[in-house]
């Protein structure tokens, strides 16, 4: 299970989405106060759902197609979260909410890259199993 590279990628996604929002700030407001994911319940919920999807995908190592679909859903969730960050940082007027963007806004991008790599490894495993079935 954990010896497969996609499980390592998914473990990194789960760790990144469950732990990093508490460690790094998402942005800094106009007063200089750093805003973390715990200050925004919607963002915190999206991070936890993404981490949950990654853990469930690790546990579904025997069902590669289900694992692949769950990763796709996780990618959509992270793209939505990234879109939310972009909208919130660019479309709100003036210095009303976000003064300086933090490194926490990059968490969905790193998660998407790791999930794509995981899906690529899953499809490689699926192709290997199908080629082995042809020899029987």
MODELLER restraints for C-alpha pairs under 7 A, 6 or more apart:
rsr = mdl.restraints
at = mdl.atoms
rsr.add(forms.Gaussian(group=physical.xy_distance, feature=features.Distance(at['CA:1:A'], at['CA:7:A']), mean=6.71, stdev=0.5))
rsr.add(forms.Gaussian(group=physical.xy_distance, feature=features.Distance(at['CA:1:A'], at['CA:61:A']), mean=6.23, stdev=0.5))
rsr.add(forms.Gaussian(group=physical.xy_distance, feature=features.Distance(at['CA:2:A'], at['CA:8:A']), mean=6.35, stdev=0.5))
rsr.add(forms.Gaussian(group=physical.xy_distance, feature=features.Distance(at['CA:5:A'], at['CA:121:A']), mean=6.97, stdev=0.5))
rsr.add(forms.Gaussian(group=physical.xy_distance, feature=features.Distance(at['CA:6:A'], at['CA:118:A']), mean=4.38, stdev=0.5))
rsr.add(forms.Gaussian(group=physical.xy_distance, feature=features.Distance(at['CA:6:A'], at['CA:121:A']), mean=5.77, stdev=0.5))
rsr.add(forms.Gaussian(group=physical.xy_distance, feature=features.Distance(at['CA:6:A'], at['CA:122:A']), mean=6.58, stdev=0.5))
rsr.add(forms.Gaussian(group=physical.xy_distance, feature=features.Distance(at['CA:7:A'], at['CA:58:A']), mean=5.60, stdev=0.5))
rsr.add(forms.Gaussian(group=physical.xy_distance, feature=features.Distance(at['CA:9:A'], at['CA:114:A']), mean=5.64, stdev=0.5))
rsr.add(forms.Gaussian(group=physical.xy_distance, feature=features.Distance(at['CA:9:A'], at['CA:115:A']), mean=6.93, stdev=0.5))
rsr.add(forms.Gaussian(group=physical.xy_distance, feature=features.Distance(at['CA:9:A'], at['CA:118:A']), mean=5.79, stdev=0.5))
rsr.add(forms.Gaussian(group=physical.xy_distance, feature=features.Distance(at['CA:10:A'], at['CA:54:A']), mean=5.38, stdev=0.5))
rsr.add(forms.Gaussian(group=physical.xy_distance, feature=features.Distance(at['CA:10:A'], at['CA:58:A']), mean=6.48, stdev=0.5))
rsr.add(forms.Gaussian(group=physical.xy_distance, feature=features.Distance(at['CA:10:A'], at['CA:115:A']), mean=6.84, stdev=0.5))
rsr.add(forms.Gaussian(group=physical.xy_distance, feature=features.Distance(at['CA:10:A'], at['CA:118:A']), mean=6.82, stdev=0.5))
rsr.add(forms.Gaussian(group=physical.xy_distance, feature=features.Distance(at['CA:11:A'], at['CA:54:A']), mean=6.98, stdev=0.5))
rsr.add(forms.Gaussian(group=physical.xy_distance, feature=features.Distance(at['CA:13:A'], at['CA:51:A']), mean=6.64, stdev=0.5))
rsr.add(forms.Gaussian(group=physical.xy_distance, feature=features.Distance(at['CA:13:A'], at['CA:54:A']), mean=6.50, stdev=0.5))
rsr.add(forms.Gaussian(group=physical.xy_distance, feature=features.Distance(at['CA:13:A'], at['CA:111:A']), mean=5.49, stdev=0.5))
rsr.add(forms.Gaussian(group=physical.xy_distance, feature=features.Distance(at['CA:13:A'], at['CA:114:A']), mean=6.67, stdev=0.5))
rsr.add(forms.Gaussian(group=physical.xy_distance, feature=features.Distance(at['CA:14:A'], at['CA:51:A']), mean=4.17, stdev=0.5))
rsr.add(forms.Gaussian(group=physical.xy_distance, feature=features.Distance(at['CA:14:A'], at['CA:54:A']), mean=5.44, stdev=0.5))
rsr.add(forms.Gaussian(group=physical.xy_distance, feature=features.Distance(at['CA:14:A'], at['CA:55:A']), mean=6.30, stdev=0.5))
rsr.add(forms.Gaussian(group=physical.xy_distance, feature=features.Distance(at['CA:17:A'], at['CA:47:A']), mean=5.20, stdev=0.5))
rsr.add(forms.Gaussian(group=physical.xy_distance, feature=features.Distance(at['CA:17:A'], at['CA:48:A']), mean=6.57, stdev=0.5))
rsr.add(forms.Gaussian(group=physical.xy_distance, feature=features.Distance(at['CA:17:A'], at['CA:50:A']), mean=6.60, stdev=0.5))
rsr.add(forms.Gaussian(group=physical.xy_distance, feature=features.Distance(at['CA:17:A'], at['CA:51:A']), mean=5.33, stdev=0.5))
rsr.add(forms.Gaussian(group=physical.xy_distance, feature=features.Distance(at['CA:18:A'], at['CA:47:A']), mean=6.48, stdev=0.5))
rsr.add(forms.Gaussian(group=physical.xy_distance, feature=features.Distance(at['CA:18:A'], at['CA:48:A']), mean=5.85, stdev=0.5))
rsr.add(forms.Gaussian(group=physical.xy_distance, feature=features.Distance(at['CA:18:A'], at['CA:51:A']), mean=5.70, stdev=0.5))
rsr.add(forms.Gaussian(group=physical.xy_distance, feature=features.Distance(at['CA:21:A'], at['CA:36:A']), mean=6.44, stdev=0.5))
rsr.add(forms.Gaussian(group=physical.xy_distance, feature=features.Distance(at['CA:21:A'], at['CA:37:A']), mean=5.35, stdev=0.5))
rsr.add(forms.Gaussian(group=physical.xy_distance, feature=features.Distance(at['CA:21:A'], at['CA:104:A']), mean=6.45, stdev=0.5))
rsr.add(forms.Gaussian(group=physical.xy_distance, feature=features.Distance(at['CA:22:A'], at['CA:36:A']), mean=6.36, stdev=0.5))
rsr.add(forms.Gaussian(group=physical.xy_distance, feature=features.Distance(at['CA:22:A'], at['CA:37:A']), mean=6.49, stdev=0.5))
rsr.add(forms.Gaussian(group=physical.xy_distance, feature=features.Distance(at['CA:22:A'], at['CA:38:A']), mean=6.90, stdev=0.5))
rsr.add(forms.Gaussian(group=physical.xy_distance, feature=features.Distance(at['CA:24:A'], at['CA:36:A']), mean=6.90, stdev=0.5))
rsr.add(forms.Gaussian(group=physical.xy_distance, feature=features.Distance(at['CA:24:A'], at['CA:103:A']), mean=6.66, stdev=0.5))
rsr.add(forms.Gaussian(group=physical.xy_distance, feature=features.Distance(at['CA:24:A'], at['CA:104:A']), mean=5.43, stdev=0.5))
rsr.add(forms.Gaussian(group=physical.xy_distance, feature=features.Distance(at['CA:25:A'], at['CA:34:A']), mean=5.90, stdev=0.5))
rsr.add(forms.Gaussian(group=physical.xy_distance, feature=features.Distance(at['CA:25:A'], at['CA:35:A']), mean=5.66, stdev=0.5))
rsr.add(forms.Gaussian(group=physical.xy_distance, feature=features.Distance(at['CA:25:A'], at['CA:36:A']), mean=4.73, stdev=0.5))
rsr.add(forms.Gaussian(group=physical.xy_distance, feature=features.Distance(at['CA:25:A'], at['CA:102:A']), mean=5.48, stdev=0.5))
rsr.add(forms.Gaussian(group=physical.xy_distance, feature=features.Distance(at['CA:25:A'], at['CA:103:A']), mean=6.57, stdev=0.5))
rsr.add(forms.Gaussian(group=physical.xy_distance, feature=features.Distance(at['CA:25:A'], at['CA:104:A']), mean=5.35, stdev=0.5))
rsr.add(forms.Gaussian(group=physical.xy_distance, feature=features.Distance(at['CA:26:A'], at['CA:35:A']), mean=5.80, stdev=0.5))
rsr.add(forms.Gaussian(group=physical.xy_distance, feature=features.Distance(at['CA:26:A'], at['CA:36:A']), mean=5.41, stdev=0.5))
rsr.add(forms.Gaussian(group=physical.xy_distance, feature=features.Distance(at['CA:26:A'], at['CA:37:A']), mean=6.73, stdev=0.5))
rsr.add(forms.Gaussian(group=physical.xy_distance, feature=features.Distance(at['CA:26:A'], at['CA:101:A']), mean=6.59, stdev=0.5))
rsr.add(forms.Gaussian(group=physical.xy_distance, feature=features.Distance(at['CA:26:A'], at['CA:102:A']), mean=4.66, stdev=0.5))
rsr.add(forms.Gaussian(group=physical.xy_distance, feature=features.Distance(at['CA:26:A'], at['CA:103:A']), mean=6.23, stdev=0.5))
rsr.add(forms.Gaussian(group=physical.xy_distance, feature=features.Distance(at['CA:26:A'], at['CA:104:A']), mean=4.23, stdev=0.5))
rsr.add(forms.Gaussian(group=physical.xy_distance, feature=features.Distance(at['CA:26:A'], at['CA:105:A']), mean=5.35, stdev=0.5))
rsr.add(forms.Gaussian(group=physical.xy_distance, feature=features.Distance(at['CA:27:A'], at['CA:34:A']), mean=5.96, stdev=0.5))
rsr.add(forms.Gaussian(group=physical.xy_distance, feature=features.Distance(at['CA:27:A'], at['CA:35:A']), mean=5.46, stdev=0.5))
rsr.add(forms.Gaussian(group=physical.xy_distance, feature=features.Distance(at['CA:27:A'], at['CA:98:A']), mean=6.39, stdev=0.5))
rsr.add(forms.Gaussian(group=physical.xy_distance, feature=features.Distance(at['CA:27:A'], at['CA:100:A']), mean=5.68, stdev=0.5))
rsr.add(forms.Gaussian(group=physical.xy_distance, feature=features.Distance(at['CA:27:A'], at['CA:101:A']), mean=4.35, stdev=0.5))
rsr.add(forms.Gaussian(group=physical.xy_distance, feature=features.Distance(at['CA:27:A'], at['CA:102:A']), mean=4.27, stdev=0.5))
rsr.add(forms.Gaussian(group=physical.xy_distance, feature=features.Distance(at['CA:28:A'], at['CA:34:A']), mean=4.36, stdev=0.5))
rsr.add(forms.Gaussian(group=physical.xy_distance, feature=features.Distance(at['CA:28:A'], at['CA:35:A']), mean=5.77, stdev=0.5))
rsr.add(forms.Gaussian(group=physical.xy_distance, feature=features.Distance(at['CA:28:A'], at['CA:98:A']), mean=5.94, stdev=0.5))
rsr.add(forms.Gaussian(group=physical.xy_distance, feature=features.Distance(at['CA:28:A'], at['CA:99:A']), mean=5.64, stdev=0.5))
rsr.add(forms.Gaussian(group=physical.xy_distance, feature=features.Distance(at['CA:28:A'], at['CA:100:A']), mean=5.01, stdev=0.5))
rsr.add(forms.Gaussian(group=physical.xy_distance, feature=features.Distance(at['CA:28:A'], at['CA:101:A']), mean=6.28, stdev=0.5))
rsr.add(forms.Gaussian(group=physical.xy_distance, feature=features.Distance(at['CA:28:A'], at['CA:102:A']), mean=6.78, stdev=0.5))
rsr.add(forms.Gaussian(group=physical.xy_distance, feature=features.Distance(at['CA:29:A'], at['CA:97:A']), mean=5.28, stdev=0.5))
rsr.add(forms.Gaussian(group=physical.xy_distance, feature=features.Distance(at['CA:29:A'], at['CA:98:A']), mean=4.50, stdev=0.5))
rsr.add(forms.Gaussian(group=physical.xy_distance, feature=features.Distance(at['CA:29:A'], at['CA:99:A']), mean=4.80, stdev=0.5))
rsr.add(forms.Gaussian(group=physical.xy_distance, feature=features.Distance(at['CA:29:A'], at['CA:100:A']), mean=6.70, stdev=0.5))
rsr.add(forms.Gaussian(group=physical.xy_distance, feature=features.Distance(at['CA:30:A'], at['CA:95:A']), mean=6.00, stdev=0.5))
rsr.add(forms.Gaussian(group=physical.xy_distance, feature=features.Distance(at['CA:30:A'], at['CA:96:A']), mean=6.76, stdev=0.5))
rsr.add(forms.Gaussian(group=physical.xy_distance, feature=features.Distance(at['CA:30:A'], at['CA:97:A']), mean=6.29, stdev=0.5))
rsr.add(forms.Gaussian(group=physical.xy_distance, feature=features.Distance(at['CA:30:A'], at['CA:98:A']), mean=6.23, stdev=0.5))
rsr.add(forms.Gaussian(group=physical.xy_distance, feature=features.Distance(at['CA:30:A'], at['CA:99:A']), mean=4.87, stdev=0.5))
rsr.add(forms.Gaussian(group=physical.xy_distance, feature=features.Distance(at['CA:37:A'], at['CA:43:A']), mean=5.86, stdev=0.5))
rsr.add(forms.Gaussian(group=physical.xy_distance, feature=features.Distance(at['CA:37:A'], at['CA:44:A']), mean=5.11, stdev=0.5))
rsr.add(forms.Gaussian(group=physical.xy_distance, feature=features.Distance(at['CA:38:A'], at['CA:44:A']), mean=5.79, stdev=0.5))
rsr.add(forms.Gaussian(group=physical.xy_distance, feature=features.Distance(at['CA:50:A'], at['CA:74:A']), mean=5.80, stdev=0.5))
rsr.add(forms.Gaussian(group=physical.xy_distance, feature=features.Distance(at['CA:50:A'], at['CA:77:A']), mean=6.96, stdev=0.5))
rsr.add(forms.Gaussian(group=physical.xy_distance, feature=features.Distance(at['CA:53:A'], at['CA:70:A']), mean=6.69, stdev=0.5))
rsr.add(forms.Gaussian(group=physical.xy_distance, feature=features.Distance(at['CA:53:A'], at['CA:74:A']), mean=6.39, stdev=0.5))
rsr.add(forms.Gaussian(group=physical.xy_distance, feature=features.Distance(at['CA:57:A'], at['CA:67:A']), mean=5.02, stdev=0.5))
rsr.add(forms.Gaussian(group=physical.xy_distance, feature=features.Distance(at['CA:57:A'], at['CA:70:A']), mean=6.43, stdev=0.5))
rsr.add(forms.Gaussian(group=physical.xy_distance, feature=features.Distance(at['CA:60:A'], at['CA:67:A']), mean=5.94, stdev=0.5))
rsr.add(forms.Gaussian(group=physical.xy_distance, feature=features.Distance(at['CA:61:A'], at['CA:67:A']), mean=6.92, stdev=0.5))
rsr.add(forms.Gaussian(group=physical.xy_distance, feature=features.Distance(at['CA:64:A'], at['CA:122:A']), mean=6.41, stdev=0.5))
rsr.add(forms.Gaussian(group=physical.xy_distance, feature=features.Distance(at['CA:68:A'], at['CA:119:A']), mean=5.84, stdev=0.5))
rsr.add(forms.Gaussian(group=physical.xy_distance, feature=features.Distance(at['CA:68:A'], at['CA:122:A']), mean=6.81, stdev=0.5))
rsr.add(forms.Gaussian(group=physical.xy_distance, feature=features.Distance(at['CA:71:A'], at['CA:115:A']), mean=6.26, stdev=0.5))
rsr.add(forms.Gaussian(group=physical.xy_distance, feature=features.Distance(at['CA:71:A'], at['CA:119:A']), mean=6.91, stdev=0.5))
rsr.add(forms.Gaussian(group=physical.xy_distance, feature=features.Distance(at['CA:75:A'], at['CA:112:A']), mean=5.61, stdev=0.5))
rsr.add(forms.Gaussian(group=physical.xy_distance, feature=features.Distance(at['CA:75:A'], at['CA:115:A']), mean=6.65, stdev=0.5))
rsr.add(forms.Gaussian(group=physical.xy_distance, feature=features.Distance(at['CA:78:A'], at['CA:108:A']), mean=5.18, stdev=0.5))
rsr.add(forms.Gaussian(group=physical.xy_distance, feature=features.Distance(at['CA:78:A'], at['CA:112:A']), mean=6.52, stdev=0.5))
rsr.add(forms.Gaussian(group=physical.xy_distance, feature=features.Distance(at['CA:81:A'], at['CA:108:A']), mean=6.85, stdev=0.5))
rsr.add(forms.Gaussian(group=physical.xy_distance, feature=features.Distance(at['CA:82:A'], at['CA:108:A']), mean=5.87, stdev=0.5))
rsr.add(forms.Gaussian(group=physical.xy_distance, feature=features.Distance(at['CA:85:A'], at['CA:105:A']), mean=6.65, stdev=0.5))
rsr.add(forms.Gaussian(group=physical.xy_distance, feature=features.Distance(at['CA:89:A'], at['CA:98:A']), mean=6.08, stdev=0.5))
